[in-house]
Amino acid sequence: MSALPNPQLRQPRVQHVTSEEYRAFTRQRPRIRSGNTLLKAYRRFIYHYPDLDQWLQAPLAERVGRTKTRSGAAYVSAFARPYLYYLKLRGDVCFDWDWIIAVNCHVLSEELLPLTITELIESLVKGAVRLGYKRRSVTYKLSRVTKALYLNRLAEGVTKISEADITAFEDALVAFSQRSDVTTFFASAELYERVAKEYRQAIYSLRVVLYHRGEIAALPDRTASRPQRVSPRPRMDALLERYLWARGGCNTRDLRRSRKSVVTFGFSSTGYRWNTRRSSRSAT
C-alpha cells in the first residue's frame, strides 16, 4: 500500500452529523454508551463548536479537556470524545499527535473502529503469538499503538503500517516531552516518560511482528529508543582516562582492576551504578 496522506495538511471543512444520524448509530452499537448521556455530550459539543474547524484549531488543553470541572469548553471536549471517534470512523477527520498523546487513554471499542483496523490488530496479535509473545500482554500493546496510528490517519482503509508511520509516532513522542506544558496533561514529567516508555515498548513489539511479516526491512534495535544515560560526574570520566593512561604499562588484568577501583571510588558515594564489565572491555 502506498504512503497514507499527511494528516498535518489542511483538512477540508468538516460538517457535524445530524442528531438523528448519531442517535441511530449509538442505538445500534451495544458496546457504546447510549441514551441521554451520549446525546447530551454531542449537543453540548455542537453548541460550543458549531464550526468543527473551531475545535480543530483550539489550544491543545481545550481540545483534550478535563472532567473535574463540570463546565466550560474543556469539559465539553472531554465528554465529546465518543462523537469525535465517530467522526473519525466516518472518515471526516484525523487527529494530530499532540492530542492523541495528551488524551493518552482512548476508549475505542470495535463499534468505533473500521473493520479493516480490527482485522489488522487481530492479524498482528496472531503473528506476535506465533513468535512467542504472550497473547494478553501483546494484545494490549499492539492494539494501543495501532489505534493511535489509526487516529492520526485520514484514510480508513489501512491494511499495512509503514516504517514512516512508526517513525512519525516516535518523533511525536520525543517532541511532546519537550513541551513546556507537559504537566498540564500528565501529573509530572516523570509520569509522561513512563507513558512514552510504554509506547516505545509497544512500538518495538510492533516492529518485530512487521519484520517477520516482511513489511519492514530490519529488526528494531532495542537500545535505539532509550535515552542516553549521562554520567553524573563527567569530570570523573576524564580523571579515569588520565589515570589509566598513566598506568598504560600495566597488563590487561591490572588495567581492569585499576578501572574498577577508580569507578567504585568515584561513584559509591552517589549511589550511581556503573557497568564495570562494559567499562573494562572498552579499555582492552
Secondary structure, 3 states (H helix, E strand, C coil): CCCCCCCCCCCCCCCCCCHHHHHHHHHCCCCCCCCHHHHHHHHHHHHHCCCHHHHHCCCHHHHHCCCCCCCHHHHHHHHCHHHHHHHHHCCCCCCCHHHHHHHCCCCCCHHHCCHHHHHHHHHHHHHHHHCCCCHHHHHHHHHHHHHHHHHCCCCCCCCCCCHHHHHHHHHHHHHHHCCCCHHHHCCCHHHHHHHHHHHHHHHHHHHHHHHHCCCCCCCCCCCCCCCCCCCCCHHHHHHHHHHHHHCCCCCHHHHHHHHHHHHHHHHCCCCCCCCHHHHHHHHC
